[in-house]
Amino acid sequence: MNRTDAIVIGAGVVGLAIARELAASGKSVVILERETRFGSGTSSRSSEVIHAGIHYAHGSHRERLCIAGKQMLYDWCAAHGVPHRRLGKLTFAANAGERARLEAIAEHAFASGADPDSRWLEADEARELEPALSAHAALFSPSSGIIDSHTFMLSLLGDAEDRGAVLARNALAERIEWHCGEWRVTSGETTLAAQIVINAAGHGSWDVARSTEPLDPARIPPRFLAKGSYFTYSGRVPFAHLIYPLPSHGGLGTHLTLDMTGAARFGPDFEWVETIDYAVNPEAKARFLEAARQFWPDVDANRLAPGYSGVRPKLVGPGQPDADWLIEGPDTHGFAGLVNLFGIDSPGLTASLAIGEYVAGLL
Ligand SMILES: Cc1cc2nc3c(=O)[nH]c(=O)nc-3n(C[C@H](O)[C@H](O)[C@H](O)COP(=O)(O)OP(=O)(O)OC[C@H]3O[C@@H](n4cnc5c(N)ncnc54)[C@H](O)[C@@H]3O)c2cc1C
């Protein structure tokens, strides 16, 4: 049987960041990815926004790892030539009725210390930054940005491979067993042994945990799915910053983001679903148009077209307050060398490098 120090299940941005961190600490690492290509799950279906970390519950993994991860990410991008831009973001109140909520968000943001240069803008100040923006007031977060997430993942994999890590593609982790003082992970005809197993399988984390012997099934949280669709906008938009409405339940609201080419997209919206289906419903266009018109009355309906979608793995369902990520290591479940990650939705891309460091520290 082949042996390695660590097996990472899942080659999304989180698994790749953990694998790279473990490889950097001198461990031999094998990454198992069930698809042909790395990063083809949720990690290729995001807004590609580098979040400031201003919106998350104080003390949560999301807040802590986002704030730390943001700085690590900017540093990584600079050192590895990953395309990114620190655009800044405006979260706006559309009318006087939304002002109190924006004030509460601003207070929370200032208290978080996530973005020390963030500031409150009245309507005329917001218009100085974004002349086409129709808003009652806005919160400006200058440390928010955008990133080419695929190049970022490629750089993580390249760095891990340079340190000896190996990516096995088309390698579905089917069974994980604790046997004679080591973990044995089976994929098809192959079994690999290691002292460390990291379950970073995104939507697949629940199946991986269920097939981990002797993990108590009662430890495995419920899984909910929340789809987020995007509509693209052909042609230029008159905005230079990321534009966000007030956050809505479970997400940050249907916002405007720009990619590294300057192309604009609106989304993601938020829809509870039972199964993963990435098709975008063209009939949602009216809703997207309404969301865009809230802050950009001149948006041209003819330029909006269905884009792509992603599905957020969630730990709580409809009507429940949003939950933090669940990252369980030996101290929680009692099994040496095992870490399970559940519900790593946004800002998992921003936080990925800090998640890698945190997970390595749990071992
Ligand atoms: C609509 C949307 C927008 C988002 N926008 C942002 C954003 O702007 N900024 C931000 O910071 N975050 C954002 N996020 C969050 C971010 O995209 C995720 O947190 C991150 O991509 C999760 O990465 P992951 O590696 O955990 O999961 P994934 O990318 O899903 O990777 C898991 C991998 O595991 C593999 N796998 C599954 N089961 C197995 C198995 N049994 N064996 C082997 N391999 C397996 C899968 O094929 C997959 O490649 C967004 C998320 C969504 C859904």
The ligand as an SDF file (V2000), in Angstrom:
LIG
                    3D

 53 58  0  0  0  0  0  0  0  0999 V2000
  -22.6420   31.8970   -5.7500 C   0  0  0  0  0  0  0  0  0  0  0  0
  -21.4120   31.9780   -4.8980 C   0  0  0  0  0  0  0  0  0  0  0  0
  -20.6600   33.1600   -4.8680 C   0  0  0  0  0  0  0  0  0  0  0  0
  -19.5180   33.2350   -4.0740 C   0  0  0  0  0  0  0  0  0  0  0  0
  -18.7670   34.3920   -4.1030 N   0  0  0  0  0  0  0  0  0  0  0  0
  -17.6580   34.4780   -3.3370 C   0  0  0  0  0  0  0  0  0  0  0  0
  -16.8540   35.6460   -3.3840 C   0  0  0  0  0  0  0  0  0  0  0  0
  -17.0890   36.5610   -4.1590 O   0  0  0  0  0  0  0  0  0  0  0  0
  -15.7820   35.7080   -2.5500 N   0  0  0  0  0  0  0  0  0  0  0  0
  -15.4600   34.7030   -1.6830 C   0  0  0  0  0  0  0  0  0  0  0  0
  -14.5190   34.8590   -0.9110 O   0  0  0  0  0  0  0  0  0  0  0  0
  -16.1840   33.5610   -1.6710 N   0  0  0  0  0  0  0  0  0  0  0  0
  -17.2650   33.4320   -2.4800 C   0  0  0  0  0  0  0  0  0  0  0  0
  -17.9970   32.2810   -2.4770 N   0  0  0  0  0  0  0  0  0  0  0  0
  -17.5640   31.1810   -1.6300 C   0  0  0  0  0  0  0  0  0  0  0  0
  -16.4460   30.3760   -2.2750 C   0  0  0  0  0  0  0  0  0  0  0  0
  -16.6650   30.2070   -3.6580 O   0  0  0  0  0  0  0  0  0  0  0  0
  -16.3930   29.0060   -1.5740 C   0  0  0  0  0  0  0  0  0  0  0  0
  -16.2840   29.2140   -0.1780 O   0  0  0  0  0  0  0  0  0  0  0  0
  -15.2020   28.1730   -2.0230 C   0  0  0  0  0  0  0  0  0  0  0  0
  -15.1080   28.1130   -3.4130 O   0  0  0  0  0  0  0  0  0  0  0  0
  -15.3390   26.7790   -1.4450 C   0  0  0  0  0  0  0  0  0  0  0  0
  -14.2400   26.0290   -1.8700 O   0  0  0  0  0  0  0  0  0  0  0  0
  -14.1360   24.5010   -1.5090 P   0  0  0  0  0  0  0  0  0  0  0  0
  -12.7730   24.0960   -1.9090 O   0  0  0  0  0  0  0  0  0  0  0  0
  -14.5590   24.3000   -0.0860 O   0  0  0  0  0  0  0  0  0  0  0  0
  -15.2910   23.7870   -2.3510 O   0  0  0  0  0  0  0  0  0  0  0  0
  -15.3060   23.3280   -3.8940 P   0  0  0  0  0  0  0  0  0  0  0  0
  -14.7760   24.3650   -4.7800 O   0  0  0  0  0  0  0  0  0  0  0  0
  -16.6900   22.8470   -4.1560 O   0  0  0  0  0  0  0  0  0  0  0  0
  -14.2980   22.1300   -3.9350 O   0  0  0  0  0  0  0  0  0  0  0  0
  -14.5920   20.8560   -3.4160 C   0  0  0  0  0  0  0  0  0  0  0  0
  -13.9650   19.8560   -4.3480 C   0  0  0  0  0  0  0  0  0  0  0  0
  -14.1060   18.5480   -3.7930 O   0  0  0  0  0  0  0  0  0  0  0  0
  -14.3440   17.6550   -4.8370 C   0  0  0  0  0  0  0  0  0  0  0  0
  -14.9490   16.4490   -4.2340 N   0  0  0  0  0  0  0  0  0  0  0  0
  -16.1810   16.3200   -3.7000 C   0  0  0  0  0  0  0  0  0  0  0  0
  -16.3620   15.0900   -3.2030 N   0  0  0  0  0  0  0  0  0  0  0  0
  -15.2070   14.4250   -3.4180 C   0  0  0  0  0  0  0  0  0  0  0  0
  -14.7610   13.1050   -3.1130 C   0  0  0  0  0  0  0  0  0  0  0  0
  -15.5440   12.2360   -2.4520 N   0  0  0  0  0  0  0  0  0  0  0  0
  -13.5200   12.7210   -3.5150 N   0  0  0  0  0  0  0  0  0  0  0  0
  -12.7020   13.5860   -4.1810 C   0  0  0  0  0  0  0  0  0  0  0  0
  -13.0780   14.8580   -4.4770 N   0  0  0  0  0  0  0  0  0  0  0  0
  -14.3050   15.2670   -4.0880 C   0  0  0  0  0  0  0  0  0  0  0  0
  -15.2430   18.4140   -5.7760 C   0  0  0  0  0  0  0  0  0  0  0  0
  -15.2230   17.8680   -7.0750 O   0  0  0  0  0  0  0  0  0  0  0  0
  -14.6370   19.8140   -5.7060 C   0  0  0  0  0  0  0  0  0  0  0  0
  -13.6640   20.0370   -6.7120 O   0  0  0  0  0  0  0  0  0  0  0  0
  -19.1280   32.1490   -3.2770 C   0  0  0  0  0  0  0  0  0  0  0  0
  -19.8790   30.9680   -3.3180 C   0  0  0  0  0  0  0  0  0  0  0  0
  -20.9900   30.8710   -4.1270 C   0  0  0  0  0  0  0  0  0  0  0  0
  -21.7800   29.5980   -4.1790 C   0  0  0  0  0  0  0  0  0  0  0  0
  1  2  1  0
  2  3  1  0
  2 52  2  0
  3  4  2  0
  4  5  1  0
  4 50  1  0
  5  6  2  0
  6  7  1  0
  6 13  1  0
  7  8  2  0
  7  9  1  0
  9 10  1  0
 10 11  2  0
 10 12  1  0
 12 13  2  0
 13 14  1  0
 14 15  1  0
 14 50  1  0
 15 16  1  0
 16 17  1  0
 16 18  1  0
 18 19  1  0
 18 20  1  0
 20 21  1  0
 20 22  1  0
 22 23  1  0
 23 24  1  0
 24 25  2  0
 24 26  1  0
 24 27  1  0
 27 28  1  0
 28 29  2  0
 28 30  1  0
 28 31  1  0
 31 32  1  0
 32 33  1  0
 33 34  1  0
 33 48  1  0
 34 35  1  0
 35 36  1  0
 35 46  1  0
 36 37  1  0
 36 45  1  0
 37 38  2  0
 38 39  1  0
 39 40  1  0
 39 45  2  0
 40 41  1  0
 40 42  2  0
 42 43  1  0
 43 44  2  0
 44 45  1  0
 46 47  1  0
 46 48  1  0
 48 49  1  0
 50 51  2  0
 51 52  1  0
 52 53  1  0
M  END
$$$$
